[in-house]
Amino acid sequence: MCLDCGCKLPDERHGDKRHIIMQDIVDAGKANENSADQTFQTIEETTRMVLEGKLQSNALKAASARA
């Protein structure tokens, strides 16, 4: 899927660059010299920590304030 909407199309941005696609994960991994699997694990762990309040995210805080 575009990894965020549930469409099950892993490479489709639907005309909107804000959608996350597999190429973004691959590219992020390359930037850190990590595999896509390692990158997914890091994203999962970091996201969990933010949602549990163990890490702060200014982006999430701003999005919550706008909602």
CHARMM-style PDB file with segment names, atoms N, HN, CA, C and O in Angstrom:
ATOM      1  N   MET     1       0.844  -1.178   0.000  1.00  0.00      PROA
ATOM      2  CA  MET     1       0.000   0.000   0.000  1.00  0.00      PROA
ATOM      3  C   MET     1       0.875   1.220   0.000  1.00  0.00      PROA
ATOM      4  O   MET     1       2.090   1.109   0.163  1.00  0.00      PROA
ATOM      5  N   CYS     2       0.316   2.332  -0.170  1.00  0.00      PROA
ATOM      6  HN  CYS     2      -0.671   2.422  -0.302  1.00  0.00      PROA
ATOM      7  CA  CYS     2       1.105   3.538  -0.066  1.00  0.00      PROA
ATOM      8  C   CYS     2       1.547   3.706   1.388  1.00  0.00      PROA
ATOM      9  O   CYS     2       1.920   4.795   1.823  1.00  0.00      PROA
ATOM     10  N   LEU     3       1.494   2.617   2.107  1.00  0.00      PROA
ATOM     11  HN  LEU     3       1.191   1.733   1.753  1.00  0.00      PROA
ATOM     12  CA  LEU     3       1.965   2.475   3.491  1.00  0.00      PROA
ATOM     13  C   LEU     3       1.196   3.311   4.506  1.00  0.00      PROA
ATOM     14  O   LEU     3       1.415   3.173   5.710  1.00  0.00      PROA
ATOM     15  N   ASP     4       0.303   4.171   4.040  1.00  0.00      PROA
ATOM     16  HN  ASP     4       0.125   4.282   3.063  1.00  0.00      PROA
ATOM     17  CA  ASP     4      -0.432   4.951   5.024  1.00  0.00      PROA
ATOM     18  C   ASP     4      -1.933   5.000   4.779  1.00  0.00      PROA
ATOM     19  O   ASP     4      -2.671   5.391   5.683  1.00  0.00      PROA
ATOM     20  N   CYS     5      -2.419   4.622   3.599  1.00  0.00      PROA
ATOM     21  HN  CYS     5      -1.819   4.305   2.865  1.00  0.00      PROA
ATOM     22  CA  CYS     5      -3.868   4.749   3.369  1.00  0.00      PROA
ATOM     23  C   CYS     5      -4.599   3.418   3.356  1.00  0.00      PROA
ATOM     24  O   CYS     5      -5.821   3.388   3.497  1.00  0.00      PROA
ATOM     25  N   GLY     6      -3.885   2.329   3.192  1.00  0.00      PROA
ATOM     26  HN  GLY     6      -2.891   2.353   3.078  1.00  0.00      PROA
ATOM     27  CA  GLY     6      -4.534   1.027   3.201  1.00  0.00      PROA
ATOM     28  C   GLY     6      -4.904   0.492   1.833  1.00  0.00      PROA
ATOM     29  O   GLY     6      -5.612  -0.510   1.741  1.00  0.00      PROA
ATOM     30  N   CYS     7      -4.448   1.128   0.774  1.00  0.00      PROA
ATOM     31  HN  CYS     7      -3.872   1.943   0.849  1.00  0.00      PROA
ATOM     32  CA  CYS     7      -4.822   0.725  -0.585  1.00  0.00      PROA
ATOM     33  C   CYS     7      -4.124  -0.553  -1.057  1.00  0.00      PROA
ATOM     34  O   CYS     7      -4.541  -1.149  -2.050  1.00  0.00      PROA
ATOM     35  N   LYS     8      -3.081  -0.975  -0.367  1.00  0.00      PROA
ATOM     36  HN  LYS     8      -2.742  -0.491   0.440  1.00  0.00      PROA
ATOM     37  CA  LYS     8      -2.303  -2.175  -0.715  1.00  0.00      PROA
ATOM     38  C   LYS     8      -1.522  -2.007  -2.024  1.00  0.00      PROA
ATOM     39  O   LYS     8      -1.238  -2.992  -2.706  1.00  0.00      PROA
ATOM     40  N   LEU     9      -1.181  -0.780  -2.370  1.00  0.00      PROA
ATOM     41  HN  LEU     9      -1.412   0.019  -1.816  1.00  0.00      PROA
ATOM     42  CA  LEU     9      -0.359  -0.482  -3.538  1.00  0.00      PROA
ATOM     43  C   LEU     9       0.936   0.157  -3.042  1.00  0.00      PROA
ATOM     44  O   LEU     9       0.967   1.370  -2.834  1.00  0.00      PROA
ATOM     45  N   PRO    10       2.014  -0.622  -2.842  1.00  0.00      PROA
ATOM     46  CA  PRO    10       3.204  -0.148  -2.141  1.00  0.00      PROA
ATOM     47  C   PRO    10       3.989   0.960  -2.836  1.00  0.00      PROA
ATOM     48  O   PRO    10       4.832   1.603  -2.211  1.00  0.00      PROA
ATOM     49  N   ASP    11       3.727   1.187  -4.099  1.00  0.00      PROA
ATOM     50  HN  ASP    11       3.043   0.664  -4.607  1.00  0.00      PROA
ATOM     51  CA  ASP    11       4.503   2.192  -4.831  1.00  0.00      PROA
ATOM     52  C   ASP    11       3.652   3.335  -5.367  1.00  0.00      PROA
ATOM     53  O   ASP    11       4.113   4.095  -6.218  1.00  0.00      PROA
ATOM     54  N   GLU    12       2.440   3.469  -4.895  1.00  0.00      PROA
ATOM     55  HN  GLU    12       2.065   2.852  -4.204  1.00  0.00      PROA
ATOM     56  CA  GLU    12       1.496   4.446  -5.435  1.00  0.00      PROA
ATOM     57  C   GLU    12       1.329   5.639  -4.492  1.00  0.00      PROA
ATOM     58  O   GLU    12       0.886   5.485  -3.354  1.00  0.00      PROA
ATOM     59  N   ARG    13       1.687   6.827  -4.981  1.00  0.00      PROA
ATOM     60  HN  ARG    13       2.047   6.952  -5.905  1.00  0.00      PROA
ATOM     61  CA  ARG    13       1.533   8.046  -4.176  1.00  0.00      PROA
ATOM     62  C   ARG    13       0.176   8.714  -4.369  1.00  0.00      PROA
ATOM     63  O   ARG    13      -0.139   9.682  -3.677  1.00  0.00      PROA
ATOM     64  N   HSD    14      -0.608   8.223  -5.278  1.00  0.00      PROA
ATOM     65  HN  HSD    14      -0.351   7.437  -5.841  1.00  0.00      PROA
ATOM     66  CA  HSD    14      -1.932   8.792  -5.541  1.00  0.00      PROA
ATOM     67  C   HSD    14      -1.868  10.276  -5.899  1.00  0.00      PROA
ATOM     68  O   HSD    14      -2.793  11.036  -5.611  1.00  0.00      PROA
ATOM     69  N   GLY    15      -0.764  10.678  -6.532  1.00  0.00      PROA
ATOM     70  HN  GLY    15      -0.013  10.061  -6.767  1.00  0.00      PROA
ATOM     71  CA  GLY    15      -0.631  12.073  -6.938  1.00  0.00      PROA
ATOM     72  C   GLY    15      -0.321  13.036  -5.801  1.00  0.00      PROA
ATOM     73  O   GLY    15      -0.389  14.251  -5.986  1.00  0.00      PROA
ATOM     74  N   ASP    16       0.014  12.521  -4.645  1.00  0.00      PROA
ATOM     75  HN  ASP    16       0.069  11.534  -4.494  1.00  0.00      PROA
ATOM     76  CA  ASP    16       0.274  13.379  -3.484  1.00  0.00      PROA
ATOM     77  C   ASP    16       1.585  12.925  -2.836  1.00  0.00      PROA
ATOM     78  O   ASP    16       1.664  11.825  -2.289  1.00  0.00      PROA
ATOM     79  N   LYS    17       2.597  13.764  -2.899  1.00  0.00      PROA
ATOM     80  HN  LYS    17       2.533  14.658  -3.343  1.00  0.00      PROA
ATOM     81  CA  LYS    17       3.931  13.398  -2.406  1.00  0.00      PROA
ATOM     82  C   LYS    17       3.980  13.138  -0.900  1.00  0.00      PROA
ATOM     83  O   LYS    17       4.975  12.618  -0.396  1.00  0.00      PROA
ATOM     84  N   ARG    18       2.925  13.492  -0.185  1.00  0.00      PROA
ATOM     85  HN  ARG    18       2.116  13.914  -0.594  1.00  0.00      PROA
ATOM     86  CA  ARG    18       2.914  13.253   1.260  1.00  0.00      PROA
ATOM     87  C   ARG    18       2.691  11.791   1.616  1.00  0.00      PROA
ATOM     88  O   ARG    18       3.013  11.377   2.730  1.00  0.00      PROA
ATOM     89  N   HSD    19       2.144  10.994   0.687  1.00  0.00      PROA
ATOM     90  HN  HSD    19       1.883  11.331  -0.217  1.00  0.00      PROA
ATOM     91  CA  HSD    19       1.977   9.564   0.953  1.00  0.00      PROA
ATOM     92  C   HSD    19       3.340   8.887   1.039  1.00  0.00      PROA
ATOM     93  O   HSD    19       4.251   9.223   0.282  1.00  0.00      PROA
ATOM     94  N   ILE    20       3.478   7.957   1.938  1.00  0.00      PROA
ATOM     95  HN  ILE    20       2.738   7.684   2.553  1.00  0.00      PROA
ATOM     96  CA  ILE    20       4.719   7.214   2.138  1.00  0.00      PROA
ATOM     97  C   ILE    20       4.665   5.958   1.281  1.00  0.00      PROA
ATOM     98  O   ILE    20       3.710   5.184   1.355  1.00  0.00      PROA
ATOM     99  N   ILE    21       5.703   5.761   0.462  1.00  0.00      PROA
ATOM    100  HN  ILE    21       6.479   6.389   0.401  1.00  0.00      PROA
ATOM    101  CA  ILE    21       5.761   4.570  -0.378  1.00  0.00      PROA
ATOM    102  C   ILE    21       7.025   3.769  -0.056  1.00  0.00      PROA
ATOM    103  O   ILE    21       7.912   4.245   0.653  1.00  0.00      PROA
ATOM    104  N   MET    22       7.090   2.563  -0.581  1.00  0.00      PROA
ATOM    105  HN  MET    22       6.369   2.177  -1.157  1.00  0.00      PROA
ATOM    106  CA  MET    22       8.231   1.691  -0.308  1.00  0.00      PROA
ATOM    107  C   MET    22       9.559   2.331  -0.703  1.00  0.00      PROA
ATOM    108  O   MET    22      10.562   2.135  -0.017  1.00  0.00      PROA
ATOM    109  N   GLN    23       9.580   3.091  -1.792  1.00  0.00      PROA
ATOM    110  HN  GLN    23       8.765   3.250  -2.349  1.00  0.00      PROA
ATOM    111  CA  GLN    23      10.826   3.724  -2.209  1.00  0.00      PROA
ATOM    112  C   GLN    23      11.349   4.663  -1.134  1.00  0.00      PROA
ATOM    113  O   GLN    23      12.562   4.805  -0.978  1.00  0.00      PROA
ATOM    114  N   ASP    24      10.457   5.304  -0.393  1.00  0.00      PROA
ATOM    115  HN  ASP    24       9.471   5.188  -0.519  1.00  0.00      PROA
ATOM    116  CA  ASP    24      10.877   6.174   0.710  1.00  0.00      PROA
ATOM    117  C   ASP    24      11.608   5.375   1.785  1.00  0.00      PROA
ATOM    118  O   ASP    24      12.605   5.836   2.342  1.00  0.00      PROA
ATOM    119  N   ILE    25      11.108   4.177   2.073  1.00  0.00      PROA
ATOM    120  HN  ILE    25      10.298   3.803   1.621  1.00  0.00      PROA
ATOM    121  CA  ILE    25      11.737   3.318   3.080  1.00  0.00      PROA
ATOM    122  C   ILE    25      13.100   2.849   2.583  1.00  0.00      PROA
ATOM    123  O   ILE    25      14.081   2.868   3.326  1.00  0.00      PROA
ATOM    124  N   VAL    26      13.153   2.429   1.326  1.00  0.00      PROA
ATOM    125  HN  VAL    26      12.356   2.413   0.722  1.00  0.00      PROA
ATOM    126  CA  VAL    26      14.418   1.986   0.739  1.00  0.00      PROA
ATOM    127  C   VAL    26      15.436   3.122   0.762  1.00  0.00      PROA
ATOM    128  O   VAL    26      16.585   2.916   1.152  1.00  0.00      PROA
ATOM    129  N   ASP    27      15.022   4.318   0.347  1.00  0.00      PROA
ATOM    130  HN  ASP    27      14.088   4.485   0.031  1.00  0.00      PROA
ATOM    131  CA  ASP    27      15.926   5.467   0.319  1.00  0.00      PROA
ATOM    132  C   ASP    27      16.398   5.860   1.714  1.00  0.00      PROA
ATOM    133  O   ASP    27      17.568   6.193   1.905  1.00  0.00      PROA
ATOM    134  N   ALA    28      15.500   5.822   2.680  1.00  0.00      PROA
ATOM    135  HN  ALA    28      14.550   5.552   2.525  1.00  0.00      PROA
ATOM    136  CA  ALA    28      15.880   6.142   4.058  1.00  0.00      PROA
ATOM    137  C   ALA    28      16.899   5.136   4.575  1.00  0.00      PROA
ATOM    138  O   ALA    28      17.845   5.506   5.271  1.00  0.00      PROA
ATOM    139  N   GLY    29      16.708   3.884   4.240  1.00  0.00      PROA
ATOM    140  HN  GLY    29      15.939   3.584   3.675  1.00  0.00      PROA
ATOM    141  CA  GLY    29      17.663   2.858   4.636  1.00  0.00      PROA
ATOM    142  C   GLY    29      19.034   3.113   4.035  1.00  0.00      PROA
ATOM    143  O   GLY    29      20.051   2.986   4.718  1.00  0.00      PROA
ATOM    144  N   LYS    30      19.063   3.474   2.761  1.00  0.00      PROA
ATOM    145  HN  LYS    30      18.237   3.577   2.206  1.00  0.00      PROA
ATOM    146  CA  LYS    30      20.337   3.770   2.094  1.00  0.00      PROA
ATOM    147  C   LYS    30      21.035   4.956   2.756  1.00  0.00      PROA
ATOM    148  O   LYS    30      22.259   4.962   2.887  1.00  0.00      PROA
ATOM    149  N   ALA    31      20.271   5.945   3.169  1.00  0.00      PROA
ATOM    150  HN  ALA    31      19.277   5.940   3.064  1.00  0.00      PROA
ATOM    151  CA  ALA    31      20.853   7.125   3.812  1.00  0.00      PROA
ATOM    152  C   ALA    31      21.561   6.759   5.104  1.00  0.00      PROA
ATOM    153  O   ALA    31      22.508   7.427   5.519  1.00  0.00      PROA
ATOM    154  N   ASN    32      21.087   5.680   5.740  1.00  0.00      PROA
ATOM    155  HN  ASN    32      20.318   5.138   5.403  1.00  0.00      PROA
ATOM    156  CA  ASN    32      21.672   5.231   7.005  1.00  0.00      PROA
ATOM    157  C   ASN    32      22.493   3.961   6.850  1.00  0.00      PROA
ATOM    158  O   ASN    32      22.952   3.379   7.833  1.00  0.00      PROA
ATOM    159  N   GLU    33      22.669   3.540   5.609  1.00  0.00      PROA
ATOM    160  HN  GLU    33      22.295   4.012   4.811  1.00  0.00      PROA
ATOM    161  CA  GLU    33      23.369   2.285   5.316  1.00  0.00      PROA
ATOM    162  C   GLU    33      22.698   1.105   6.016  1.00  0.00      PROA
ATOM    163  O   GLU    33      23.363   0.213   6.543  1.00  0.00      PROA
ATOM    164  N   ASN    34      21.373   1.122   6.006  1.00  0.00      PROA
ATOM    165  HN  ASN    34      20.833   1.847   5.578  1.00  0.00      PROA
ATOM    166  CA  ASN    34      20.560   0.057   6.603  1.00  0.00      PROA
ATOM    167  C   ASN    34      19.690  -0.592   5.540  1.00  0.00      PROA
ATOM    168  O   ASN    34      19.443  -0.016   4.481  1.00  0.00      PROA
ATOM    169  N   SER    35      19.231  -1.793   5.837  1.00  0.00      PROA
ATOM    170  HN  SER    35      19.431  -2.262   6.697  1.00  0.00      PROA
ATOM    171  CA  SER    35      18.283  -2.474   4.963  1.00  0.00      PROA
ATOM    172  C   SER    35      16.884  -1.891   5.177  1.00  0.00      PROA
ATOM    173  O   SER    35      16.637  -1.156   6.133  1.00  0.00      PROA
ATOM    174  N   ALA    36      15.986  -2.234   4.269  1.00  0.00      PROA
ATOM    175  HN  ALA    36      16.187  -2.831   3.492  1.00  0.00      PROA
ATOM    176  CA  ALA    36      14.590  -1.821   4.437  1.00  0.00      PROA
ATOM    177  C   ALA    36      14.015  -2.422   5.718  1.00  0.00      PROA
ATOM    178  O   ALA    36      13.261  -1.761   6.431  1.00  0.00      PROA
ATOM    179  N   ASP    37      14.371  -3.680   6.012  1.00  0.00      PROA
ATOM    180  HN  ASP    37      14.984  -4.217   5.433  1.00  0.00      PROA
ATOM    181  CA  ASP    37      13.899  -4.317   7.254  1.00  0.00      PROA
ATOM    182  C   ASP    37      14.356  -3.549   8.486  1.00  0.00      PROA
ATOM    183  O   ASP    37      13.564  -3.309   9.398  1.00  0.00      PROA
ATOM    184  N   GLN    38      15.623  -3.165   8.517  1.00  0.00      PROA
ATOM    185  HN  GLN    38      16.265  -3.361   7.776  1.00  0.00      PROA
ATOM    186  CA  GLN    38      16.142  -2.401   9.658  1.00  0.00      PROA
ATOM    187  C   GLN    38      15.440  -1.055   9.765  1.00  0.00      PROA
ATOM    188  O   GLN    38      15.137  -0.585  10.862  1.00  0.00      PROA
ATOM    189  N   THR    39      15.189  -0.446   8.623  1.00  0.00      PROA
ATOM    190  HN  THR    39      15.435  -0.827   7.732  1.00  0.00      PROA
ATOM    191  CA  THR    39      14.520   0.853   8.615  1.00  0.00      PROA
ATOM    192  C   THR    39      13.099   0.729   9.160  1.00  0.00      PROA
ATOM    193  O   THR    39      12.671   1.558   9.964  1.00  0.00      PROA
ATOM    194  N   PHE    40      12.359  -0.307   8.725  1.00  0.00      PROA
ATOM    195  HN  PHE    40      12.707  -0.980   8.072  1.00  0.00      PROA
ATOM    196  CA  PHE    40      11.016  -0.545   9.267  1.00  0.00      PROA
ATOM    197  C   PHE    40      11.064  -0.745  10.775  1.00  0.00      PROA
ATOM    198  O   PHE    40      10.223  -0.202  11.491  1.00  0.00      PROA
ATOM    199  N   GLN    41      12.017  -1.502  11.266  1.00  0.00      PROA
ATOM    200  HN  GLN    41      12.700  -1.944  10.684  1.00  0.00      PROA
ATOM    201  CA  GLN    41      12.134  -1.749  12.704  1.00  0.00      PROA
ATOM    202  C   GLN    41      12.389  -0.450  13.465  1.00  0.00      PROA
ATOM    203  O   GLN    41      11.803  -0.215  14.522  1.00  0.00      PROA
ATOM    204  N   THR    42      13.253   0.375  12.926  1.00  0.00      PROA
ATOM    205  HN  THR    42      13.728   0.183  12.068  1.00  0.00      PROA
ATOM    206  CA  THR    42      13.558   1.652  13.576  1.00  0.00      PROA
ATOM    207  C   THR    42      12.334   2.556  13.591  1.00  0.00      PROA
ATOM    208  O   THR    42      12.042   3.195  14.602  1.00  0.00      PROA
ATOM    209  N   ILE    43      11.617   2.610  12.473  1.00  0.00      PROA
ATOM    210  HN  ILE    43      11.854   2.091  11.652  1.00  0.00      PROA
ATOM    211  CA  ILE    43      10.399   3.422  12.406  1.00  0.00      PROA
ATOM    212  C   ILE    43       9.374   2.913  13.410  1.00  0.00      PROA
ATOM    213  O   ILE    43       8.761   3.703  14.128  1.00  0.00      PROA
ATOM    214  N   GLU    44       9.187   1.612  13.462  1.00  0.00      PROA
ATOM    215  HN  GLU    44       9.686   0.971  12.879  1.00  0.00      PROA
ATOM    216  CA  GLU    44       8.228   1.025  14.397  1.00  0.00      PROA
ATOM    217  C   GLU    44       8.592   1.337  15.847  1.00  0.00      PROA
ATOM    218  O   GLU    44       7.740   1.753  16.632  1.00  0.00      PROA
ATOM    219  N   GLU    45       9.854   1.135  16.195  1.00  0.00      PROA
ATOM    220  HN  GLU    45      10.547   0.798  15.557  1.00  0.00      PROA
ATOM    221  CA  GLU    45      10.296   1.378  17.572  1.00  0.00      PROA
ATOM    222  C   GLU    45      10.171   2.850  17.950  1.00  0.00      PROA
ATOM    223  O   GLU    45       9.689   3.178  19.034  1.00  0.00      PROA
ATOM    224  N   THR    46      10.597   3.718  17.075  1.00  0.00      PROA
ATOM    225  HN  THR    46      10.988   3.451  16.194  1.00  0.00      PROA
ATOM    226  CA  THR    46      10.540   5.149  17.365  1.00  0.00      PROA
ATOM    227  C   THR    46       9.102   5.630  17.471  1.00  0.00      PROA
ATOM    228  O   THR    46       8.769   6.404  18.368  1.00  0.00      PROA
ATOM    229  N   THR    47       8.247   5.175  16.559  1.00  0.00      PROA
ATOM    230  HN  THR    47       8.517   4.546  15.830  1.00  0.00      PROA
ATOM    231  CA  THR    47       6.834   5.553  16.597  1.00  0.00      PROA
ATOM    232  C   THR    47       6.182   5.088  17.890  1.00  0.00      PROA
ATOM    233  O   THR    47       5.438   5.836  18.523  1.00  0.00      PROA
ATOM    234  N   ARG    48       6.465   3.845  18.279  1.00  0.00      PROA
ATOM    235  HN  ARG    48       7.069   3.237  17.764  1.00  0.00      PROA
ATOM    236  CA  ARG    48       5.904   3.318  19.525  1.00  0.00      PROA
ATOM    237  C   ARG    48       6.346   4.178  20.707  1.00  0.00      PROA
ATOM    238  O   ARG    48       5.538   4.504  21.577  1.00  0.00      PROA
ATOM    239  N   MET    49       7.608   4.540  20.740  1.00  0.00      PROA
ATOM    240  HN  MET    49       8.265   4.276  20.034  1.00  0.00      PROA
ATOM    241  CA  MET    49       8.118   5.347  21.851  1.00  0.00      PROA
ATOM    242  C   MET    49       7.465   6.724  21.890  1.00  0.00      PROA
ATOM    243  O   MET    49       7.185   7.247  22.969  1.00  0.00      PROA
ATOM    244  N   VAL    50       7.221   7.313  20.724  1.00  0.00      PROA
ATOM    245  HN  VAL    50       7.448   6.888  19.848  1.00  0.00      PROA
ATOM    246  CA  VAL    50       6.540   8.610  20.680  1.00  0.00      PROA
ATOM    247  C   VAL    50       5.113   8.462  21.191  1.00  0.00      PROA
ATOM    248  O   VAL    50       4.658   9.260  22.010  1.00  0.00      PROA
ATOM    249  N   LEU    51       4.407   7.441  20.709  1.00  0.00      PROA
ATOM    250  HN  LEU    51       4.777   6.793  20.043  1.00  0.00      PROA
ATOM    251  CA  LEU    51       3.020   7.245  21.124  1.00  0.00      PROA
ATOM    252  C   LEU    51       2.891   6.909  22.600  1.00  0.00      PROA
ATOM    253  O   LEU    51       1.873   7.217  23.221  1.00  0.00      PROA
ATOM    254  N   GLU    52       3.907   6.284  23.163  1.00  0.00      PROA
ATOM    255  HN  GLU    52       4.734   6.034  22.658  1.00  0.00      PROA
ATOM    256  CA  GLU    52       3.915   5.965  24.597  1.00  0.00      PROA
ATOM    257  C   GLU    52       4.389   7.145  25.443  1.00  0.00      PROA
ATOM    258  O   GLU    52       4.374   7.065  26.671  1.00  0.00      PROA
ATOM    259  N   GLY    53       4.804   8.225  24.813  1.00  0.00      PROA
ATOM    260  HN  GLY    53       4.817   8.290  23.815  1.00  0.00      PROA
ATOM    261  CA  GLY    53       5.263   9.405  25.540  1.00  0.00      PROA
ATOM    262  C   GLY    53       6.707   9.331  26.003  1.00  0.00      PROA
ATOM    263  O   GLY    53       7.139  10.164  26.799  1.00  0.00      PROA
ATOM    264  N   LYS    54       7.461   8.353  25.524  1.00  0.00      PROA
ATOM    265  HN  LYS    54       7.111   7.676  24.877  1.00  0.00      PROA
ATOM    266  CA  LYS    54       8.865   8.211  25.908  1.00  0.00      PROA
ATOM    267  C   LYS    54       9.776   9.118  25.094  1.00  0.00      PROA
ATOM    268  O   LYS    54      10.889   9.426  25.520  1.00  0.00      PROA
ATOM    269  N   LEU    55       9.315   9.544  23.940  1.00  0.00      PROA
ATOM    270  HN  LEU    55       8.410   9.294  23.594  1.00  0.00      PROA
ATOM    271  CA  LEU    55      10.015  10.505  23.097  1.00  0.00      PROA
ATOM    272  C   LEU    55       9.027  11.577  22.689  1.00  0.00      PROA
ATOM    273  O   LEU    55       7.831  11.306  22.578  1.00  0.00      PROA
ATOM    274  N   GLN    56       9.501  12.774  22.466  1.00  0.00      PROA
ATOM    275  HN  GLN    56      10.473  12.994  22.556  1.00  0.00      PROA
ATOM    276  CA  GLN    56       8.656  13.883  22.037  1.00  0.00      PROA
ATOM    277  C   GLN    56       8.790  14.093  20.535  1.00  0.00      PROA
ATOM    278  O   GLN    56       9.872  13.920  19.974  1.00  0.00      PROA
ATOM    279  N   SER    57       7.703  14.463  19.891  1.00  0.00      PROA
ATOM    280  HN  SER    57       6.824  14.604  20.346  1.00  0.00      PROA
ATOM    281  CA  SER    57       7.699  14.804  18.479  1.00  0.00      PROA
ATOM    282  C   SER    57       6.997  16.140  18.295  1.00  0.00      PROA
ATOM    283  O   SER    57       5.801  16.259  18.558  1.00  0.00      PROA
ATOM    284  N   ASN    58       7.729  17.134  17.848  1.00  0.00      PROA
ATOM    285  HN  ASN    58       8.701  17.038  17.634  1.00  0.00      PROA
ATOM    286  CA  ASN    58       7.127  18.441  17.596  1.00  0.00      PROA
ATOM    287  C   ASN    58       6.088  18.357  16.486  1.00  0.00      PROA
ATOM    288  O   ASN    58       5.071  19.049  16.542  1.00  0.00      PROA
ATOM    289  N   ALA    59       6.328  17.518  15.476  1.00  0.00      PROA
ATOM    290  HN  ALA    59       7.154  16.956  15.431  1.00  0.00      PROA
ATOM    291  CA  ALA    59       5.382  17.373  14.375  1.00  0.00      PROA
ATOM    292  C   ALA    59       4.061  16.800  14.866  1.00  0.00      PROA
ATOM    293  O   ALA    59       2.993  17.283  14.491  1.00  0.00      PROA
ATOM    294  N   LEU    60       4.132  15.772  15.702  1.00  0.00      PROA
ATOM    295  HN  LEU    60       5.000  15.379  16.007  1.00  0.00      PROA
ATOM    296  CA  LEU    60       2.910  15.161  16.232  1.00  0.00      PROA
ATOM    297  C   LEU    60       2.183  16.124  17.153  1.00  0.00      PROA
ATOM    298  O   LEU    60       0.954  16.199  17.140  1.00  0.00      PROA
ATOM    299  N   LYS    61       2.932  16.849  17.942  1.00  0.00      PROA
ATOM    300  HN  LYS    61       3.930  16.789  17.953  1.00  0.00      PROA
ATOM    301  CA  LYS    61       2.325  17.832  18.860  1.00  0.00      PROA
ATOM    302  C   LYS    61       1.593  18.903  18.062  1.00  0.00      PROA
ATOM    303  O   LYS    61       0.477  19.287  18.410  1.00  0.00      PROA
ATOM    304  N   ALA    62       2.221  19.388  16.989  1.00  0.00      PROA
ATOM    305  HN  ALA    62       3.128  19.076  16.705  1.00  0.00      PROA
ATOM    306  CA  ALA    62       1.590  20.431  16.154  1.00  0.00      PROA
ATOM    307  C   ALA    62       0.349  19.895  15.459  1.00  0.00      PROA
ATOM    308  O   ALA    62      -0.659  20.594  15.361  1.00  0.00      PROA
ATOM    309  N   ALA    63       0.417  18.647  14.969  1.00  0.00      PROA
ATOM    310  HN  ALA    63       1.237  18.079  15.048  1.00  0.00      PROA
ATOM    311  CA  ALA    63      -0.738  18.047  14.299  1.00  0.00      PROA
ATOM    312  C   ALA    63      -1.892  17.876  15.286  1.00  0.00      PROA
ATOM    313  O   ALA    63      -3.049  18.104  14.930  1.00  0.00      PROA
ATOM    314  N   SER    64      -1.593  17.485  16.501  1.00  0.00      PROA
ATOM    315  HN  SER    64      -0.654  17.300  16.791  1.00  0.00      PROA
ATOM    316  CA  SER    64      -2.622  17.302  17.517  1.00  0.00      PROA
ATOM    317  C   SER    64      -3.265  18.629  17.886  1.00  0.00      PROA
ATOM    318  O   SER    64      -4.465  18.689  18.151  1.00  0.00      PROA
ATOM    319  N   ALA    65      -2.481  19.678  17.904  1.00  0.00      PROA
ATOM    320  HN  ALA    65      -1.505  19.630  17.689  1.00  0.00      PROA
ATOM    321  CA  ALA    65      -3.004  21.002  18.248  1.00  0.00      PROA
ATOM    322  C   ALA    65      -3.955  21.522  17.165  1.00  0.00      PROA
ATOM    323  O   ALA    65      -4.905  22.246  17.461  1.00  0.00      PROA
ATOM    324  N   ARG    66      -3.689  21.146  15.905  1.00  0.00      PROA
ATOM    325  HN  ARG    66      -2.917  20.557  15.664  1.00  0.00      PROA
ATOM    326  CA  ARG    66      -4.533  21.593  14.804  1.00  0.00      PROA
ATOM    327  C   ARG    66      -5.832  20.797  14.710  1.00  0.00      PROA
ATOM    328  O   ARG    66      -6.809  21.271  14.129  1.00  0.00      PROA
ATOM    329  N   ALA    67      -5.849  19.612  15.267  1.00  0.00      PROA
ATOM    330  HN  ALA    67      -5.055  19.227  15.738  1.00  0.00      PROA
ATOM    331  CA  ALA    67      -7.021  18.728  15.134  1.00  0.00      PROA
ATOM    332  C   ALA    67      -8.178  19.150  15.982  1.00  0.00      PROA
ATOM    333  OT1 ALA    67      -9.223  18.501  15.969  1.00  0.00      PROA
TER     334      ALA     67
END
